[in-house]
Amino acid sequence: MVPATEDLLRTLAPQVLGALVRRFGDFDAAEDAVQEALLDASLQWPKEGLPDNPRGWLIRVAHRRMTDHLRSEIARRRREDTVGTRIPRDQYLAPAADTPRAPESDDTLTLLFLCCHPTLTPGAQIPLTLRAVGGLTTAEIARAFLVPEATMTKRITRAKQRIKASGVGFRTPPAAETAARLGVVLQVLYLIFNEGYASTEGPRLQRVDLTAEAIRLTRAVRRLLPDDHEVAGLLALMLLTDARRPARTAEDGALVPMAAQDRSRWDRALIEEGVALVSDALARTERFGPYQLQAAIAAVHDESPSHEETDWRQILALYQLLRGVADNPMVVLNQAVAEAKVHGPAAGLALLDQAAADPRLAGNHRLDAVRAHLLEESGSPAAARECYVAAAQRTLSVPERRYLLERAKSVGGRA
């Protein structure tokens, strides 16, 4: 399947799933029907060409699969009188397939809040949403949570079963419930964006379909909650980060680190929008949230004329604030880099040793990659090379592996 078709299917999958869940109410069966429709599309579209309305085509096919499933249930359970009312006409096509929907009635947005229903624990809400809305594989989600894939499979399965048993309706929650679910919703959107911006596996460094969908949904959440400073912070963070995307890869697809990027290729319109959002959010709140602080860090990077002119002291101060509100070992890794810029590589390595004690980072290639960079900065090429190779062996991203191995060679010897 060509990448363009694959990206389109990934983008449309949550929209189709939302339409089916809205119509039928059976989350688990709807997901199976959507997967069958996606398989049909992957086989037919390359041969027959893209349909005029790909979303409508997928909903129509998934709808038939769902109808077949319900009819099978009727025959098996002999409950035609009670179940038959759930079977729509084969010609039925959900309104979302052909007509634009207002942001507040977006099926994907509604699906997002459904997956974050309070009947589920946060440990179930986030993986389920990443699977249903983000279109991430179970393996990708497991890596994001630093747990085995089998553990994540069980967690997602239990979450779907609980959604079905709860009998909750497919609707955008009222204001009070929206606020209660918001933290999980924002975390999910952040993880979807991150997987798109720096794919954890495969031949591509980034997946624009995921970053674009995360930004679209975050904009929709902001329209629902225009006065929420953390929603504004998350949107700003996404825009300021995505602004660098054009310069992150070379012509051959190789990774280009921020220090070596051509900043003239950064998207100035996105930077201006992101800076305005985070500046307004920070000015109007006395309690800074993690997304506002991360957006502020991104803004310092994006507004710096060059890597050498970056205000690392300000970035370090922001990371210190961020550590106070976010229990995330990745924050410590980033802070270690800033610490090294301000106080020297030895200070960064000392902080990195603290992060290494966190079991959540066990086997994570980023720990080795950051250590390699700081060792290289400290004048320890042999140790740096060893860590670069270790990081390359642990990452599943092909562009990242190539970059890390090239760094290993550049500090001496053959990888």
Secondary structure, DSSP 4 states (H G I P E B T S, - for coil): --HHHHHHHHHHHHHHHHHHHHHH--HHHHHHHHHHHHHHHHHHHHHH---SSHHHHHHHHHHHHHHHHHHHHHHHHT-HHHHGGG---TT---GGGTS---GGG-HHHHHHHHHT-TTS-HHHHHHHHHHHTS---HHHHHHHHTS-HHHHHHHHHHHHHHHHHHT--SSPPPHHHHHHHHHHHHHHHHHHHHHHHS-SEES-S--HHHHHHHHHHHHHHHHH-TT-HHHHHHHHHHHHHHTTGGGSB-TTS-B--GGG--GGGS-HHHHHHHHHHHHHHHHT-SS--HHHHHHHHHHHHHH-SSSTT--HHHHHHHHHHHHHH---HHHHHHHHHHHHHHH-HHHHHHHHHHHHT-GGGTT-HHHHHHHHHHHHHTT-HHHHHHHHHHHHHH-EEHHHHHHHHHHHHHTSS--
